[in-house]
Amino acid sequence: MMVDVPRKKSPRAPSMSLNEALDRAIKVYEKERLHPAPTEVVAADIGYRNANSGAATSAIASLRSFGLLARSKDGVLVVSKDVESFRFAPDEGLRRVLLRQFLKTPPLYAELLEKFESGLPSDANLKYELIQRGFIPASADSALIAFKQSVAFAGYYDDENTPDIEPEVEIPIDLKQEETSRMVGVQPLVAQPTSNFVAGLEEQDIDRIPVRLPGGRRAWLLIPIPFYEADKQRLKAQIDLLLTEDGE
């Protein structure tokens, strides 16, 4: 007598990469905005004729896994507000923050990123890790590909996510309007330790803008508020002068 052995299921993980899932979530947003929509409508928005097909179910599950879609009630889905924020983000910095948030939403991804904090291991090592977590070998292969593509798309291990290897410096920029209006020459900016100049800037509002440098280093631009058109011209002239000196 033969006994049926239940088929082992792999742990839950997105079946597609973050870039593909986000692209589909934006398609839903462009058609439905943040209004709840039936699963059948959402499936059609991302190109499926039947919401009950395996492919459609898997795709929607992946979008939900990344936090791009939420189920407001049975049979009704809604695009996350964060997708709208990403769609209209005014700068790359905010997009990167949101991408890393999406990347860490699936529990499996969050655990792997925490374990491999300094960078991913070899594919063989990563596949072994997935199998140890309960994936069957075939599923481990597809999960590995989706995970690595997602990590690369989010730029998770880019230099800004690694520790600085040299102390940070701040570059003060004295851009008072009365000085720029009578500017007759430009002096090069000089990076100085923070303690040497911060005291003189405490009385005015300052916008600190980070600038990533090669080798994991970082500098800061201190921009006074308000920042006038004449200030922008002087800043550009200062930078052009620094580039000219580097070339010489």
Backbone as JSON, one array per atom type, in Angstrom:
{
  "sequence": "MMVDVPRKKSPRAPSMSLNEALDRAIKVYEKERLHPAPTEVVAADIGYRNANSGAATSAIASLRSFGLLARSKDGVLVVSKDVESFRFAPDEGLRRVLLRQFLKTPPLYAELLEKFESGLPSDANLKYELIQRGFIPASADSALIAFKQSVAFAGYYDDENTPDIEPEVEIPIDLKQEETSRMVGVQPLVAQPTSNFVAGLEEQDIDRIPVRLPGGRRAWLLIPIPFYEADKQRLKAQIDLLLTEDGE",
  "N": [[0.84, -1.2, 0.0], [0.61, 2.12, -0.91], [1.64, 5.17, 0.48], [0.68, 8.49, 0.49], [2.94, 11.11, 0.48], [3.09, 14.2, 1.93], [3.74, 17.06, -0.04], [6.63, 18.95, 0.33], [6.72, 22.35, 1.24], [8.35, 25.32, 0.3], [9.72, 28.01, 2.29], [7.99, 31.19, 2.62], [8.6, 33.61, 0.16], [9.37, 36.37, -1.99], [8.4, 35.92, -5.39], [9.4, 37.29, -7.45], [11.74, 39.87, -8.42], [12.51, 42.93, -6.62], [12.58, 45.21, -8.29], [10.98, 44.46, -10.47], [8.57, 43.95, -9.15], [8.01, 46.48, -8.08], [7.69, 47.96, -10.39], [5.33, 46.87, -11.37], [3.6, 47.53, -9.28], [3.53, 50.29, -9.54], [2.21, 50.5, -11.96], [-0.31, 49.65, -11.2], [-0.91, 51.7, -9.42], [-0.99, 53.92, -11.15], [-3.35, 53.47, -12.45], [-5.31, 53.03, -10.49], [-4.74, 54.72, -8.4], [-4.76, 55.49, -4.94], [-7.0, 54.11, -4.31], [-9.03, 51.48, -3.05], [-9.25, 48.32, -4.71], [-10.81, 45.53, -6.37], [-9.39, 42.23, -6.33], [-9.42, 41.03, -8.86], [-9.4, 43.23, -10.56], [-6.96, 44.43, -9.96], [-5.23, 42.39, -10.77], [-5.73, 42.43, -13.51], [-4.73, 44.96, -14.06], [-2.01, 44.54, -13.95], [-1.6, 42.86, -16.01], [-2.79, 40.29, -16.14], [-5.27, 37.93, -17.08], [-6.81, 36.32, -15.53], [-7.44, 36.4, -12.21], [-7.21, 34.31, -10.49], [-5.33, 32.58, -11.42], [-2.25, 30.74, -11.17], [0.05, 32.24, -11.72], [-0.83, 34.93, -11.49], [-1.69, 34.99, -8.84], [0.73, 34.47, -7.52], [2.23, 36.7, -8.32], [0.81, 38.87, -7.18], [1.07, 38.16, -4.52], [3.8, 38.56, -4.19], [4.02, 41.35, -4.51], [2.61, 42.15, -2.27], [4.26, 41.06, -0.34], [6.54, 42.69, -0.43], [5.43, 44.93, 0.61], [4.14, 46.63, -1.1], [1.58, 46.41, -1.94], [-1.49, 46.26, -0.14], [-3.93, 44.42, 1.7], [-7.04, 45.54, 2.17], [-9.53, 44.54, 2.85], [-11.33, 41.43, 2.53], [-10.72, 40.24, -0.67], [-10.18, 42.76, -1.68], [-7.75, 45.08, -2.68], [-5.16, 47.52, -2.08], [-2.95, 50.04, -3.17], [0.14, 50.75, -1.61], [0.82, 53.7, 0.29], [3.47, 54.4, 0.3], [4.38, 53.67, -2.19], [3.34, 55.65, -3.8], [4.78, 57.77, -2.71], [7.35, 57.05, -3.53], [7.01, 57.17, -6.3], [6.72, 59.89, -6.78], [8.91, 61.02, -5.6], [11.13, 63.67, -4.79], [13.87, 63.53, -5.0], [16.83, 61.44, -5.39], [17.79, 60.49, -3.0], [15.59, 60.11, -1.23], [14.24, 58.16, -2.68], [16.04, 56.03, -2.5], [15.96, 55.48, 0.23], [13.32, 54.58, 0.49], [13.42, 52.36, -1.22], [15.14, 50.65, 0.17], [13.6, 50.24, 2.38], [11.4, 48.83, 1.26], [12.87, 46.6, 0.43], [13.6, 45.37, 2.82], [11.21, 44.53, 3.84], [10.07, 41.88, 3.31], [10.22, 39.16, 5.52], [12.2, 37.11, 5.21], [14.15, 38.35, 3.59], [14.94, 40.46, 5.25], [16.13, 39.05, 7.34], [18.25, 37.75, 6.03], [19.77, 39.94, 5.15], [20.5, 41.02, 7.56], [22.08, 38.98, 8.58], [24.14, 38.78, 6.68], [25.68, 41.22, 6.84], [27.9, 42.7, 5.97], [28.09, 42.21, 3.28], [27.04, 40.1, 0.53], [27.51, 36.51, 0.44], [29.05, 33.91, -1.6], [27.18, 32.52, -4.38], [26.76, 29.77, -4.06], [27.09, 29.44, -1.33], [25.03, 31.06, -0.4], [22.82, 29.77, -1.47], [22.96, 27.38, -0.05], [22.37, 28.37, 2.49], [19.69, 29.08, 2.11], [18.55, 26.59, 1.63], [18.99, 25.41, 4.09], [17.16, 26.83, 5.49], [14.82, 25.73, 4.73], [14.09, 25.68, 2.05], [13.45, 23.92, -0.98], [15.83, 22.6, -3.32], [15.33, 23.53, -6.05], [13.55, 25.67, -5.66], [15.15, 27.21, -4.08], [17.06, 28.14, -5.86], [15.57, 29.92, -7.54], [14.66, 31.72, -5.62], [17.06, 32.76, -4.73], [17.99, 34.14, -7.0], [16.0, 36.15, -7.3], [16.33, 37.48, -4.88], [19.03, 38.45, -5.0], [18.89, 40.14, -7.23], [17.08, 42.01, -6.26], [18.49, 43.14, -4.12], [20.61, 44.33, -5.48], [19.21, 46.18, -7.06], [18.14, 47.89, -5.12], [20.46, 48.99, -4.26], [21.74, 48.24, -1.92], [24.21, 47.51, -0.78], [25.84, 49.57, -1.54], [28.36, 52.21, -1.43], [27.52, 54.15, 0.44], [26.28, 52.74, 2.38], [28.2, 51.5, 3.78], [30.71, 51.6, 6.38], [32.51, 54.65, 7.05], [35.95, 55.05, 6.21], [37.69, 56.98, 6.83], [37.88, 59.9, 8.92], [35.0, 62.06, 8.98], [34.69, 65.17, 7.29], [33.77, 68.62, 7.32], [32.72, 71.08, 5.08], [32.87, 74.4, 5.23], [30.83, 77.01, 3.97], [30.89, 80.27, 3.35], [28.46, 82.3, 2.64], [27.26, 84.94, 2.6], [24.84, 87.32, 1.6], [25.48, 90.06, 1.24], [28.17, 89.96, 0.74], [28.43, 88.46, -1.59], [27.29, 90.13, -3.44], [29.21, 92.02, -3.98], [31.33, 90.63, -4.92], [34.6, 90.1, -6.0], [36.53, 88.31, -6.44], [37.42, 84.83, -6.08], [37.93, 82.53, -3.53], [39.47, 79.41, -2.82], [37.64, 76.66, -1.4], [38.26, 75.24, 1.8], [38.62, 72.28, 3.49], [37.83, 71.8, 6.87], [38.19, 70.81, 10.31], [35.19, 70.08, 12.15], [34.89, 71.41, 14.65], [36.24, 73.83, 14.43], [34.75, 75.72, 13.09], [32.0, 75.59, 13.48], [31.0, 76.97, 15.69], [30.78, 79.63, 14.88], [28.6, 79.54, 13.24], [26.31, 79.03, 14.57], [24.28, 80.85, 15.01], [22.69, 81.08, 12.76], [20.38, 79.54, 10.42], [21.16, 76.41, 9.05], [21.6, 74.28, 6.31], [22.57, 71.06, 6.03], [24.35, 69.28, 3.71], [25.18, 66.14, 2.59], [28.11, 64.87, 0.96], [29.29, 62.3, -0.87], [32.49, 60.81, -1.07], [35.28, 59.27, -2.85], [36.47, 56.05, -1.68], [34.92, 55.62, 0.56], [34.78, 57.93, 2.04], [33.41, 61.06, 3.32], [32.1, 64.29, 2.84], [30.76, 67.49, 3.91], [28.45, 69.92, 2.86], [27.69, 73.08, 4.01], [24.96, 74.93, 3.9], [23.62, 78.11, 4.06], [20.44, 79.35, 5.2], [18.23, 81.89, 4.3], [19.07, 80.92, 0.86], [20.54, 82.52, -1.7], [20.25, 83.54, -5.2], [22.62, 84.74, -6.06], [24.33, 83.55, -4.27], [24.35, 80.92, -5.2], [25.72, 81.23, -7.61], [28.25, 81.99, -6.71], [28.99, 79.72, -5.26], [29.12, 77.82, -7.32], [31.25, 78.94, -8.75], [33.3, 78.58, -6.88], [33.47, 75.79, -6.76], [34.16, 75.22, -9.41], [36.68, 76.38, -9.41], [38.06, 74.76, -7.61], [38.05, 72.35, -9.05], [39.61, 73.13, -11.21], [42.09, 73.56, -9.95], [42.61, 70.94, -9.08], [42.99, 69.74, -11.54], [45.34, 70.97, -12.38]],
  "CA": [[0.0, 0.0, 0.0], [1.41, 3.34, -1.01], [1.17, 6.29, 1.32], [1.02, 9.79, -0.08], [3.76, 11.96, 1.34], [2.79, 15.62, 1.62], [4.81, 17.77, -0.72], [7.24, 19.98, 1.17], [6.63, 23.7, 0.72], [9.44, 26.2, 0.68], [9.26, 29.19, 3.05], [7.47, 32.27, 1.8], [9.58, 34.56, -0.36], [8.89, 36.94, -3.25], [8.72, 35.13, -6.57], [10.0, 38.2, -8.42], [12.64, 40.84, -7.82], [11.9, 44.18, -6.18], [12.4, 46.13, -9.41], [9.81, 44.02, -11.23], [7.38, 44.14, -8.31], [7.73, 47.91, -7.97], [7.19, 48.39, -11.7], [3.92, 46.46, -11.45], [2.84, 48.3, -8.31], [3.33, 51.62, -10.11], [1.17, 50.35, -12.97], [-1.6, 49.63, -10.49], [-1.13, 53.04, -8.89], [-1.35, 54.84, -12.23], [-4.74, 53.22, -12.85], [-6.24, 53.03, -9.36], [-4.27, 55.62, -7.35], [-4.76, 54.82, -3.63], [-8.35, 53.61, -4.06], [-9.14, 50.02, -2.99], [-9.75, 47.7, -5.95], [-10.92, 44.07, -6.28], [-8.22, 41.48, -6.78], [-9.54, 40.82, -10.3], [-9.01, 44.48, -11.23], [-5.51, 44.58, -9.78], [-4.59, 41.4, -11.63], [-5.83, 42.94, -14.88], [-3.84, 46.12, -14.17], [-0.62, 44.1, -14.15], [-1.48, 42.06, -17.22], [-3.32, 38.94, -16.05], [-6.68, 37.82, -17.4], [-7.51, 35.58, -14.48], [-6.82, 36.68, -10.91], [-7.05, 33.05, -9.76], [-4.27, 31.77, -11.98], [-1.08, 30.64, -10.31], [0.97, 33.35, -11.99], [-1.39, 36.15, -10.93], [-1.65, 34.86, -7.38], [2.12, 34.6, -7.1], [2.67, 38.09, -8.53], [0.18, 39.72, -6.16], [1.69, 37.81, -3.23], [5.12, 39.21, -4.15], [3.8, 42.78, -4.26], [2.23, 42.28, -0.85], [5.43, 40.72, 0.47], [7.4, 43.88, -0.38], [4.69, 46.04, 1.2], [3.7, 47.52, -2.17], [0.12, 46.26, -1.93], [-2.05, 45.82, 1.13], [-5.31, 43.94, 1.58], [-7.86, 46.3, 3.1], [-10.52, 43.58, 3.31], [-11.35, 40.26, 1.66], [-10.92, 40.46, -2.09], [-9.92, 44.14, -2.07], [-6.36, 45.46, -2.48], [-4.89, 48.94, -2.23], [-1.53, 50.35, -3.31], [0.72, 51.4, -0.45], [1.14, 55.12, 0.2], [4.9, 54.5, 0.03], [4.57, 53.58, -3.65], [3.09, 57.01, -4.29], [5.92, 58.58, -2.29], [8.47, 56.71, -4.41], [6.69, 57.62, -7.65], [6.88, 61.34, -6.9], [10.03, 61.47, -4.76], [11.83, 64.78, -5.43], [15.31, 63.3, -5.14], [17.27, 60.05, -5.34], [17.98, 60.1, -1.61], [14.34, 59.58, -0.71], [13.95, 56.9, -3.38], [16.91, 54.98, -1.95], [15.43, 55.13, 1.55], [12.11, 53.77, 0.28], [13.81, 51.07, -1.8], [15.67, 49.79, 1.23], [12.45, 49.86, 3.21], [10.72, 47.75, 0.55], [13.74, 45.43, 0.4], [13.64, 44.72, 4.13], [9.87, 44.15, 4.29], [9.91, 40.43, 3.42], [11.0, 38.68, 6.67], [13.38, 36.37, 4.77], [15.16, 39.3, 3.13], [15.45, 41.19, 6.42], [17.0, 38.15, 8.09], [19.48, 37.53, 5.26], [20.56, 41.18, 5.16], [21.08, 41.17, 8.9], [23.14, 37.99, 8.75], [25.26, 39.11, 5.79], [25.69, 42.68, 6.97], [29.02, 43.32, 5.25], [28.03, 41.85, 1.86], [26.54, 38.75, 0.29], [28.51, 35.49, 0.16], [28.94, 33.3, -2.93], [25.87, 31.95, -4.67], [26.69, 28.42, -3.48], [26.91, 29.62, 0.11], [23.7, 31.62, -0.18], [21.85, 28.7, -1.75], [23.01, 26.47, 1.11], [21.65, 29.05, 3.56], [18.26, 28.98, 1.82], [18.14, 25.19, 1.82], [18.95, 25.21, 5.54], [15.96, 27.48, 5.97], [13.65, 24.95, 4.34], [13.81, 25.71, 0.61], [13.9, 22.82, -1.79], [16.88, 23.14, -4.18], [14.83, 24.29, -7.2], [13.01, 26.92, -5.15], [16.28, 27.99, -3.57], [17.67, 28.81, -7.02], [14.76, 31.06, -7.97], [14.65, 32.69, -4.53], [18.38, 33.39, -4.73], [18.05, 35.11, -8.11], [15.13, 37.28, -6.98], [16.93, 38.21, -3.76], [20.22, 39.19, -5.43], [18.45, 41.24, -8.1], [16.45, 43.02, -5.41], [19.55, 43.81, -3.36], [21.34, 45.19, -6.42], [18.33, 47.27, -7.47], [18.03, 48.83, -4.0], [21.78, 49.54, -3.96], [21.87, 48.06, -0.47], [25.61, 47.45, -0.37], [26.61, 50.66, -2.11], [29.33, 52.76, -0.49], [26.94, 54.94, 1.52], [25.81, 51.84, 3.41], [29.36, 50.95, 4.44], [31.29, 52.58, 7.29], [33.58, 55.5, 6.54], [37.26, 54.59, 6.62], [38.4, 58.15, 7.3], [36.96, 60.8, 9.63], [34.25, 62.98, 8.15], [35.05, 66.58, 7.37], [32.72, 69.5, 6.87], [33.23, 72.17, 4.28], [32.05, 75.59, 5.47], [30.66, 77.9, 2.83], [30.43, 81.57, 3.82], [27.75, 82.81, 1.47], [26.41, 86.05, 2.96], [24.42, 88.0, 0.38], [26.16, 91.32, 1.03], [29.5, 89.7, 0.22], [28.34, 87.98, -2.96], [26.91, 91.22, -4.33], [30.39, 92.78, -4.36], [32.39, 89.65, -5.1], [35.57, 90.45, -7.03], [37.42, 87.17, -6.61], [36.93, 83.63, -5.43], [38.96, 81.79, -2.81], [39.11, 77.99, -2.77], [37.14, 76.11, -0.15], [39.22, 74.42, 2.51], [37.96, 71.41, 4.46], [38.33, 72.02, 8.21], [37.46, 70.05, 11.33], [33.93, 70.71, 12.52], [34.98, 72.25, 15.83], [36.88, 75.1, 14.13], [33.9, 76.74, 12.48], [30.58, 75.45, 13.8], [30.6, 77.99, 16.66], [30.42, 80.85, 14.2], [27.4, 79.36, 12.43], [25.2, 78.61, 15.42], [23.22, 81.83, 15.06], [21.88, 81.08, 11.56], [19.91, 78.23, 9.99], [22.11, 75.77, 8.14], [21.18, 73.03, 5.68], [23.76, 70.22, 5.87], [24.2, 68.4, 2.54], [26.31, 65.21, 2.52], [28.73, 64.6, -0.34], [30.1, 61.09, -0.78], [33.77, 60.87, -1.75], [35.85, 57.93, -3.06], [37.09, 55.41, -0.54], [34.04, 55.62, 1.72], [34.84, 59.2, 2.77], [32.25, 61.91, 3.16], [32.23, 65.7, 3.2], [29.46, 68.13, 4.1], [28.26, 71.31, 2.46], [26.83, 73.8, 4.94], [24.3, 75.95, 3.09], [22.78, 78.95, 4.91], [19.05, 79.6, 4.8], [17.94, 81.61, 2.88], [20.17, 80.72, -0.07], [20.14, 83.39, -2.79], [20.77, 83.23, -6.53], [24.03, 85.14, -6.09], [25.06, 82.53, -3.53], [24.52, 79.77, -6.08], [26.76, 81.54, -8.58], [29.55, 81.95, -6.05], [29.28, 78.33, -4.96], [29.54, 77.19, -8.58], [32.59, 79.43, -9.07], [34.22, 77.94, -5.95], [33.65, 74.4, -7.18], [34.92, 75.24, -10.66], [38.07, 76.68, -9.09], [38.64, 73.56, -7.03], [38.28, 71.4, -10.13], [40.76, 73.62, -11.99], [43.3, 73.29, -9.18], [42.87, 69.5, -9.14], [43.52, 69.43, -12.88], [46.72, 71.43, -12.48]],
  "C": [[0.88, 1.25, 0.0], [0.78, 4.45, -0.18], [1.63, 7.59, 0.68], [1.81, 10.61, 0.93], [3.49, 13.41, 0.97], [4.0, 16.31, 0.99], [5.33, 18.89, 0.18], [7.14, 21.34, 0.5], [7.82, 24.51, 1.2], [8.88, 27.37, 1.48], [8.77, 30.28, 2.1], [8.6, 33.23, 1.42], [9.03, 35.13, -1.65], [9.3, 36.08, -4.44], [9.33, 35.99, -7.68], [10.88, 39.2, -7.69], [11.89, 42.12, -7.46], [11.65, 45.13, -7.35], [11.19, 45.75, -10.26], [8.53, 44.24, -10.44], [7.01, 45.62, -8.22], [7.18, 48.45, -9.29], [5.7, 48.04, -11.83], [3.05, 47.25, -10.46], [2.56, 49.71, -8.84], [2.27, 51.58, -11.2], [-0.21, 50.35, -12.32], [-1.92, 51.03, -9.98], [-1.59, 54.0, -9.98], [-2.79, 54.65, -12.69], [-5.72, 53.38, -11.7], [-5.93, 54.08, -8.3], [-4.29, 54.87, -6.01], [-6.15, 54.3, -3.26], [-8.33, 52.08, -4.0], [-9.74, 49.47, -4.29], [-9.84, 46.19, -5.75], [-9.67, 43.39, -6.83], [-8.24, 41.28, -8.29], [-9.09, 42.06, -11.08], [-7.51, 44.69, -11.13], [-4.76, 43.62, -10.69], [-4.62, 41.87, -13.08], [-4.89, 44.12, -15.09], [-2.4, 45.71, -14.45], [-0.5, 43.03, -15.23], [-2.01, 40.65, -17.17], [-4.82, 38.93, -16.35], [-7.47, 37.18, -16.28], [-6.78, 35.79, -13.16], [-6.54, 35.41, -10.12], [-5.97, 32.15, -10.33], [-3.06, 31.77, -11.05], [-0.14, 31.81, -10.48], [0.47, 34.65, -11.36], [-1.34, 36.13, -9.41], [-0.25, 35.06, -6.84], [2.62, 36.03, -7.22], [2.09, 39.01, -7.45], [0.77, 39.44, -4.78], [3.06, 38.48, -3.1], [4.98, 40.7, -3.86], [3.41, 43.02, -2.81], [3.41, 42.0, 0.06], [6.37, 41.9, 0.63], [6.7, 45.08, 0.27], [4.2, 47.04, 0.17], [2.18, 47.52, -2.31], [-0.32, 45.82, -0.54], [-3.49, 45.37, 0.89], [-6.15, 44.66, 2.63], [-9.0, 45.46, 3.66], [-10.56, 42.45, 2.28], [-11.62, 40.65, 0.21], [-10.62, 41.85, -2.57], [-8.48, 44.51, -1.7], [-6.2, 46.95, -2.68], [-3.38, 49.15, -2.31], [-1.04, 51.1, -2.08], [1.0, 52.88, -0.72], [2.62, 55.32, -0.14], [5.21, 54.38, -1.46], [4.35, 54.95, -4.27], [4.25, 57.92, -3.93], [7.13, 58.32, -3.18], [8.24, 57.27, -5.81], [6.97, 59.11, -7.82], [8.0, 61.88, -6.01], [10.82, 62.56, -5.47], [13.31, 64.55, -5.62], [15.63, 61.82, -4.97], [17.44, 59.58, -3.9], [16.73, 59.48, -1.01], [13.99, 58.26, -1.38], [14.78, 55.75, -2.8], [16.42, 54.54, -0.57], [14.22, 54.22, 1.4], [12.46, 52.41, -0.3], [14.34, 50.12, -0.73], [14.58, 49.38, 2.21], [11.69, 48.71, 2.56], [11.55, 46.46, 0.62], [13.7, 44.66, 1.72], [12.26, 44.28, 4.63], [9.65, 42.64, 4.33], [10.78, 39.91, 4.58], [12.28, 37.94, 6.26], [14.49, 37.33, 4.36], [15.77, 40.06, 4.3], [16.44, 40.33, 7.21], [18.32, 37.92, 7.35], [20.37, 38.77, 5.28], [21.19, 41.42, 6.51], [22.24, 40.2, 9.1], [24.37, 38.33, 7.92], [25.41, 40.63, 5.72], [26.76, 43.34, 6.11], [29.0, 43.04, 3.75], [27.58, 40.42, 1.69], [27.68, 37.77, 0.03], [28.35, 34.98, -1.27], [27.54, 32.73, -3.13], [25.7, 30.58, -4.03], [26.42, 28.51, -1.97], [25.51, 30.13, 0.42], [22.62, 30.58, -0.45], [21.81, 27.7, -0.59], [22.23, 27.06, 2.28], [20.14, 28.92, 3.35], [17.75, 27.56, 2.03], [18.05, 24.87, 3.31], [17.7, 25.83, 6.15], [14.68, 26.8, 5.49], [13.3, 24.98, 2.87], [14.25, 24.4, -0.04], [14.9, 23.39, -2.81], [16.38, 23.98, -5.35], [14.28, 25.64, -6.76], [14.11, 27.83, -4.62], [16.95, 28.76, -4.7], [16.89, 30.05, -7.42], [14.71, 32.13, -6.89], [15.97, 33.45, -4.46], [18.47, 34.47, -5.81], [17.22, 36.35, -7.79], [15.74, 38.14, -5.86], [18.12, 39.04, -4.21], [19.85, 40.35, -6.35], [17.82, 42.37, -7.29], [17.48, 43.82, -4.65], [20.31, 44.78, -4.26], [20.5, 46.39, -6.82], [18.21, 48.33, -6.38], [19.36, 49.48, -3.67], [22.15, 49.37, -2.5], [23.32, 48.08, 0.0], [26.47, 48.52, -1.04], [27.43, 51.35, -1.03], [28.69, 53.55, 0.64], [26.4, 54.07, 2.63], [26.95, 51.19, 4.16], [29.99, 52.01, 5.31], [32.37, 53.4, 6.63], [34.92, 54.99, 7.04], [38.15, 55.75, 7.04], [37.42, 59.07, 7.99], [36.24, 61.71, 8.65], [34.78, 64.39, 8.33], [33.87, 67.38, 6.89], [33.33, 70.68, 6.16], [32.36, 73.39, 4.5], [31.97, 76.44, 4.22], [30.08, 79.22, 3.33], [29.79, 82.29, 2.65], [26.79, 83.93, 1.87], [26.09, 86.89, 1.73], [25.18, 89.29, 0.14], [27.57, 91.13, 0.46], [29.44, 89.27, -1.24], [28.01, 89.11, -3.92], [28.11, 92.05, -4.77], [31.6, 91.87, -4.57], [33.31, 90.06, -6.26], [36.53, 89.3, -7.29], [36.86, 85.99, -5.85], [38.1, 82.93, -4.77], [38.54, 80.33, -2.73], [38.59, 77.6, -1.4], [38.19, 75.22, 0.47], [38.46, 73.59, 3.53], [38.63, 71.6, 5.81], [37.58, 71.13, 9.18], [36.23, 70.82, 11.78], [34.09, 71.72, 13.65], [35.54, 73.63, 15.53], [35.92, 76.16, 13.62], [32.43, 76.68, 12.86], [30.11, 76.55, 14.75], [30.14, 79.26, 15.98], [29.16, 80.75, 13.39], [26.17, 79.03, 13.25], [24.02, 79.57, 15.37], [22.3, 81.8, 13.83], [21.47, 79.65, 11.2], [20.83, 77.68, 8.93], [21.5, 74.48, 7.6], [22.44, 72.23, 5.39], [23.53, 69.23, 4.74], [25.41, 67.47, 2.47], [26.8, 65.03, 1.09], [29.62, 63.39, -0.18], [31.35, 61.22, -1.64], [34.3, 59.46, -1.95], [36.45, 57.37, -1.78], [36.23, 55.42, 0.71], [34.07, 56.9, 2.52], [33.6, 60.03, 2.49], [32.58, 63.33, 3.59], [30.83, 66.28, 3.33], [29.5, 69.55, 3.55], [27.3, 71.95, 3.45], [26.24, 74.99, 4.19], [23.41, 76.79, 4.0], [21.38, 79.12, 4.34], [18.68, 81.02, 5.22], [19.2, 81.52, 2.04], [19.8, 81.43, -1.37], [20.77, 82.97, -4.12], [22.25, 83.61, -6.64], [24.9, 84.14, -5.34], [25.35, 81.32, -4.41], [25.66, 80.01, -7.08], [28.14, 81.48, -7.94], [29.95, 80.52, -5.71], [29.79, 77.6, -6.2], [30.96, 77.63, -8.94], [33.64, 78.79, -8.17], [34.53, 76.51, -6.39], [34.47, 74.33, -8.46], [36.4, 75.51, -10.38], [38.78, 75.48, -8.48], [38.95, 72.51, -8.09], [39.46, 71.82, -11.0], [42.06, 73.35, -11.27], [43.65, 71.82, -9.19], [43.49, 69.12, -10.47], [44.97, 69.84, -13.02], [47.66, 70.55, -11.65]]
}
